[in-house]
């Protein structure tokens, strides 16, 4: 959710258990404005909170001209001072999956994973132990990138792809209708498309390349990984992910108000296939 309207929009996700204290709200309102100015960012979003054992990580993301590709991630433990997280590389993300358990709350903490490898063949084969060290700061960057890739959601037509390939907010977007907001096909993953689904020629003819350039939630596998609910009558729609418990996206039908936030332990729900 945008930092400019954080004090108002945080109430939309209160029913999902995402609550900030008055002190945290006040600190975030001020520090995110300073972060935007000092880092020369076009927009700053409050991404959410990852709950640690000793301390929590508050996460914010800043964007440049391209909302999708020009994105930097920052973290804070006091809602005042912000540190820049390194980009999550493939090697970093693969190694981070080896770290089990919750975050400690100490960015310098190092997880250790011991792997046993077989060296040689036949009777001469021996076993060697290799220790892989994973820094918690790297794991934090990897988990945030994975959550963004799996469940970052925006309403259809909220963003537009320009002829130059940049992704920018759609100025003509006036919000989804109540009937549209009740359908999963009206929400899209805010990432490069990667789900290959065969569509009929009639369906393809109705697509607009400038706004239908992302995957829709109705194509997600497994089916049932999203919970869509109306609140305040039909004045608010909330989308909750069962893959990443703690992620919730919201939209106020008929308005430009939408956003998402994550508040959880940073652990993927591995039991989802057995829950559906």
NORDAGI-V360870 format. One line per field, one symbol per residue. phi: phi as a letter, one per 20 degrees, with the letter a starting at -180 (. if undefined). psi: psi as a letter, one per 30 degrees, with the letter a starting at -180 (. if undefined). Layout:
phi=???
psi=???
This chain:
phi=.fffdgfeffffdffenecdfgffgfffgeffffffffeldfbcdeeqbdedfebddecccdcdfefeeecddccbdcmceddeeffeeffffffffffdnefeodfefdeccddddedncmfefcdcecddddfffffffffffffgfecfccffmfccefgenfdcgefefdnefffffedffeccfeaffbeecfdffffffeedffdedcfeffefcffnecddceclmdebdcddeeedfoebdcbegnceebrbbcbaemdfefeggeee
psi=kkfegefeffffgefggjkkleeeeeeeeeeeeeeeeefhlelkkjeakkkleelljkklkklbejfeeikkklllfggekkkkklkjleeeeeefffklalkegjffkkkkkkkkkkkllbfgklkkkkkkkjkeeeeeeeeeeeeeeegkkllkgflkjlfffkklkjfgkgllleeeffkffgkkkilkkfjjkklleeeeffkjfffhglklffgkklkggkjkkklhcgfkkkjkkfejkfkkklkjkglgjlalkkjafgkkjfgefff.
